[in-house]
Amino acid sequence: MPETTCGECQGTGWVLVESGPGTTARRCKCFSERKNQILFEQANIPRRYRDCSIKNFEIHNDSHKDAVNIVKKFIKNYPVQDVGLLFLGPCGVGKTHLAVATMNELIHKKRVPCYFCDFRELIRSIQSTYSSDSELTEVDVLSPIFHKDVLILDELGAKRTTAWVEETVFYIINNRYNNKKLTIFTSNYPDADEEEEDNREAYFKKGKETLVDRIGIRLRSRLYEMCKIVQMDGDDYRKKIKQASYRF
């Protein structure tokens, strides 16, 4: 659809208002709306999550309620907020929904430049730049990752760790840490460090891995300096939706 011209400013971005004996120019409200829309489009949010908000997040248990409260406080405190967020929990409990809801609030209420990136897509995008026929360079891929004020790195640990992956991700996250850029992470992997051998052994016996198994102890340690942990529990809502769709 073609863009509709604002009826108040006729697309100029300015309106004249009475001020004392004369008139003055001020920014039209459509200017702010357009700026927010540009930030939203540049945020790279997947279509499935573009409408995620705090209001349409369904609270099913205390962990959801706590997570919403943490998110609201994070948004209220920005930009003096000094640590990011790390959403942990099983699949389908709403981690990405709340992460994107946080981003949407920051864009529309505080005009914060943000960027969404899937962990696996990031690794693939970087690797693709090494091809001789690639139109993008590693700098092109990493520019928004380094420079946006708030970054969502979704599905951390979804790509199995190799020495190259671990070093690359640490380089990215450490760059944001050193430049005091806030990062919001989500991960499906439970947390247990090398000192919690009983917990890690229990997961190993069940054929499961922990976050440190997927990303390494050095990166996990950096995350704890950078983020507040947001633990979310509950049933997989995607499974519920799928099961409901088969009912007649």
C-alpha positions in Angstrom: 0.0 0.0 0.0 1.3 3.5 -0.8 2.2 5.6 2.2 -0.6 8.0 3.3 0.4 11.6 3.6 -0.3 13.1 7.0 -3.3 15.4 6.9 -1.9 17.8 9.5 1.6 18.5 8.1 1.0 17.4 4.5 4.1 15.2 4.8 6.5 18.0 5.8 6.9 16.8 9.4 6.1 20.3 10.7 3.0 22.1 11.8 2.4 25.8 12.6 0.8 26.6 16.0 -0.3 29.9 17.5 2.3 31.2 20.0 1.6 34.6 21.5 1.4 37.3 18.9 2.5 35.0 16.1 3.0 31.4 15.1 5.8 28.9 15.6 6.7 25.6 14.0 6.8 22.4 15.9 7.3 18.7 14.9 4.1 17.0 13.8 3.2 13.8 15.8 3.6 11.8 12.6 7.3 12.5 12.7 7.8 10.5 15.9 5.5 7.7 14.5 7.6 7.5 11.4 10.8 7.4 13.3 9.5 4.6 15.5 8.4 2.7 12.4 11.9 3.0 10.9 13.5 1.7 14.1 11.0 -1.1 14.1 11.7 -2.1 10.5 15.4 -2.0 11.1 15.2 -4.2 14.2 15.0 -7.4 12.1 12.2 -8.9 14.1 10.8 -12.1 12.5 7.2 -11.8 11.2 6.0 -14.4 13.7 7.1 -12.2 16.7 6.4 -8.7 15.4 3.2 -8.3 17.4 4.6 -9.7 20.7 3.9 -7.4 23.6 3.7 -7.6 27.4 -0.1 -7.2 27.2 -0.6 -10.2 25.0 1.8 -12.4 26.9 -0.2 -15.1 28.7 0.7 -15.7 32.4 0.3 -19.3 33.5 2.5 -19.6 36.6 4.6 -17.7 39.1 7.7 -17.8 36.9 5.8 -16.0 34.1 4.6 -13.4 36.6 8.2 -12.8 37.9 9.5 -12.6 34.3 7.0 -10.0 33.3 7.9 -7.9 36.4 11.6 -8.1 35.6 10.9 -7.0 32.0 8.8 -4.1 33.1 11.5 -2.9 35.5 14.2 -3.3 32.8 12.2 -1.1 30.4 11.5 1.5 33.1 15.1 1.7 34.1 16.5 2.0 30.6 18.9 3.6 29.7 20.4 3.6 33.3 19.9 -0.2 33.3 23.4 -1.6 33.5 22.8 -5.4 32.8 20.9 -7.3 30.1 18.6 -10.3 30.5 19.2 -14.0 30.0 15.9 -15.9 29.6 16.3 -19.6 30.5 13.7 -22.3 30.2 12.3 -25.2 28.1 10.9 -24.8 24.7 7.6 -23.0 24.3 7.3 -21.1 27.6 7.4 -17.6 26.1 11.1 -16.6 26.3 11.3 -15.1 22.8 7.9 -13.5 23.2 9.0 -11.6 26.3 12.4 -10.8 24.8 10.8 -9.2 21.7 8.1 -7.5 23.8 10.9 -5.8 25.7 12.4 -4.7 22.4 9.1 -3.4 21.1 8.6 -1.4 24.2 12.0 0.2 24.0 11.5 1.1 20.4 8.1 2.6 20.6 8.4 4.3 24.0 12.1 5.3 24.2 13.2 5.1 20.5 16.0 2.7 21.2 17.9 1.3 18.2 17.5 -2.5 18.6 18.3 -5.7 16.6 17.0 -9.3 16.7 19.3 -12.1 15.7 18.9 -15.9 15.9 22.1 -17.6 17.2 22.2 -20.2 14.4 21.5 -17.7 11.7 24.3 -15.5 13.0 26.8 -18.3 12.8 25.7 -19.3 9.3 25.8 -15.7 8.2 29.3 -15.2 9.4 30.5 -18.5 7.8 28.9 -17.6 4.5 31.0 -14.4 4.2 34.1 -16.6 3.9 32.8 -17.8 0.5 34.5 -16.2 -2.5 31.2 -15.4 -4.1 29.7 -13.8 -1.0 28.3 -10.3 -1.5 28.6 -9.5 2.2 31.7 -9.2 4.4 32.0 -10.2 8.0 32.0 -6.5 8.9 28.6 -6.2 7.2 27.1 -9.0 9.2 28.6 -7.9 12.5 27.9 -4.1 12.2 24.3 -4.2 13.7 25.4 -6.8 16.2 28.1 -4.6 17.5 26.5 -1.2 17.2 22.8 -1.4 18.1 22.0 -0.2 21.6 20.0 -3.4 22.5 20.6 -6.8 20.9 18.5 -10.0 21.2 20.5 -13.1 20.6 17.8 -15.8 20.4 18.4 -19.6 21.0 21.8 -19.2 22.5 23.6 -22.6 22.4 21.3 -24.0 19.6 24.4 -24.4 17.4 26.8 -27.0 18.8 29.9 -25.5 20.1 33.2 -25.8 18.3 36.4 -23.9 19.1 35.6 -21.5 16.2 32.0 -21.0 17.3 32.9 -20.4 20.9 35.7 -18.0 20.1 33.5 -16.1 17.6 30.6 -15.7 20.0 32.8 -14.7 22.8 34.4 -12.1 20.6 30.9 -10.7 19.7 29.6 -10.7 23.3 32.8 -9.4 24.8 32.7 -6.5 22.3 29.2 -5.5 23.5 30.2 -6.0 27.1 33.3 -3.7 26.8 31.2 -1.1 25.0 28.4 -1.3 27.6 25.8 -2.4 25.0 22.9 -4.3 26.6 22.1 -7.8 25.3 19.1 -10.0 25.8 19.6 -13.7 25.4 17.3 -16.7 25.3 18.3 -20.3 25.7 16.5 -23.7 26.0 19.4 -25.2 28.0 19.3 -25.4 31.8 22.0 -23.8 33.8 24.7 -25.7 35.7 28.4 -24.9 36.0 31.5 -27.0 36.4 31.1 -26.8 40.2 27.6 -28.3 40.1 28.8 -31.8 39.0 25.8 -33.6 40.5 23.3 -31.5 38.4 25.3 -31.8 35.2 25.8 -35.6 35.8 22.0 -35.9 36.2 21.4 -34.1 32.9 24.1 -36.2 31.2 22.5 -39.5 32.3 19.2 -38.3 30.8 20.9 -37.6 27.5 20.6 -33.8 28.0 23.1 -31.0 28.0 23.4 -27.8 30.0 24.1 -24.3 28.9 27.8 -24.6 29.8 28.0 -27.8 27.7 26.7 -25.9 24.7 28.6 -22.6 25.0 31.6 -23.3 27.3 32.4 -22.1 30.8 34.2 -18.9 29.7 31.2 -17.6 27.8 28.8 -18.6 30.5 30.9 -16.7 33.0 30.7 -13.6 30.9 27.0 -13.9 30.6 26.6 -13.8 34.4 28.5 -10.5 34.4 26.3 -9.1 31.7 22.8 -10.3 32.5 20.1 -10.9 35.1 18.8 -14.5 34.9 15.1 -14.8 34.1 14.1 -18.4 34.7 10.8 -19.4 33.0 9.0 -22.7 33.4 5.8 -24.3 32.2 4.3 -26.4 29.5 5.2 -26.0 25.8 2.4 -23.8 24.5 3.3 -24.8 20.9 2.5 -28.4 21.6 -0.8 -27.4 23.2 -1.7 -25.4 20.1 -0.8 -28.3 17.8 -2.8 -30.8 19.8 -5.8 -28.5 19.9 -5.7 -28.1 16.1 -6.2 -31.9 15.8 -9.4 -31.9 17.8 -12.7 -32.1 16.0 
